Amino acid sequence: MLPSLFLSHGSPTLALDDVPARDFLRALGGDLPRPAAIIVASAHWDSEMPMVNAPAINETIHDFYGFPPALYQLRYPAPGAPALAARITDLLAAEGLACRIDEARGLDHGAWVPLSLMYPAHDIPVVQLSVQSKLGAGHHYQLGKALAPLRAENVLIVGSGSFTHNLRELDRQGGSAEPAWVSEFASWMDAALTEGRTCDLLSYRARAPHAARNHPTDEHLLPLFVALGAGSGAGTARLHSSTTFGALRMDAYAFS
């Protein structure tokens, strides 16, 4: 059975930058069994209630500005999966979680950047799932648990966010060493994940060191809880760890 994954997608330029996280993602697709379809919970689609997209072909959304022109030329026209979107709404409804379908929306960079590295042929159907930043970690953990049966149907469930995400404290020249407030937070999170301390993780903002500094807002860590909930609890593996721009951790995890 496919694991569920948490991936840090970093800057949109990850698609172009020569950094370890890009190399990791380029190898990851080949390391996994080929999925029949992919669900991506992206930090860049925030809605009041859960939503999934269901176009025939996914538009590539360039939801950023001020980046190199080459980035805006990239396209990832993966097929949509309307039947899977409908199945997701049924699974969420069974757990008391209302969900709506958006038949027009495509993939934002939280989805297409990592997928373009993992599966560059863009031939696997993709459904994107929104986050609800006002509803917290526990809600997203329940979303993941509701989606867990899809893993038995060869669907890859991905949470795409960022292990740390304080854009105001990045070193965009790339010269600074990782500060202690980043490494201490990441070490606490890794220990809690690998030791299966789910209650601590769901209360990370109160328990993890420097939580609010690493995540001034919640949305980029919420996809982690979707992936965590979709796992069976049998095991957690850190697949990758690196840092870009001094303070942007690019860690990735698999939940079996």
C-alpha positions, 0 to 999 in steps of 0.5 A, a space after each residue: 500500500 502506498 504511504 501518505 506523504 508530507 512534502 515541503 514545497 518551498 519557494 516556487 523556484 524549487 522547480 528550477 533551483 539546484 538544491 537538495 530538496 529538488 533532487 530528492 523530489 525528482 527521485 521520489 516518484 521513481 522510488 514509489 509504486 505508481 499511483 492510480 491517482 493523487 490527492 494533494 492537500 495544498 497550503 495555497 488553497 484555503 477555504 471556509 469548508 473542505 473543497 476538491 477540484 474536478 476539472 477534466 484537465 488541471 490548469 497550472 495556476 501561477 499564484 505568485 509574482 516577481 519570480 523569473 520569467 521561466 517559472 511562468 512558462 512551466 505547465 503541468 496539465 495533469 488530468 483531473 479525476 471527477 469520480 475521485 473528487 465525488 468519492 472524496 466528498 462521500 468519504 468526508 460526508 460519512 465523517 460529518 465533514 461537508 465538502 464541495 466540488 469546484 469543477 474549474 479550479 486547477 493546481 496551485 504551485 503547492 501541488 504542481 511544483 512538487 508533482 512536476 518533479 516527481 511525475 514530470 510526464 503529468 499523466 497521473 490524475 490529480 485532485 487538489 484538496 483545500 485547507 481550512 486555516 481557521 480550523 486547526 490541526 485536529 480538523 485536518 487530522 480528521 480530514 486525513 483519517 477520512 481519506 485513509 481508505 483511498 490508500 487501499 485503492 492505490 491513491 497517493 495522498 500528499 500534504 504539501 506545505 512547509 516544515 517551517 514557514 516564516 517568510 519575513 526571516 528568510 535569507 534570500 541570498 542563501 548565505 546564512 546558517 540555519 538559526 537555532 529557533 528553526 533547528 530546535 522546532 524541527 528537532 521537536 517535530 521530528 521526535 514527536 512524529 517518529 515517536 508517534 506523539 499525536 496529541 503533542 503534535 496536534 497541540 504543537 503551537 503550545 508545545 513545540 519550541 518557537 512554534 509561532 516564530 516558525 509558523 506565524 500562521 498555520 496554513 503551511 503545516 496543516 497539510 502535514 496533519 492531513 498526511 498524518 491522519 491518512 497514515 495507519 499509525 504503523 510507522 513514520 519515516 523522515 524521507 528528506 531534510 534540508 534547508 533553503 534560504 536559511 530558515 525554510 526547512 524542506 523536510 518530507 515524511 512518509 506515513 505507513 
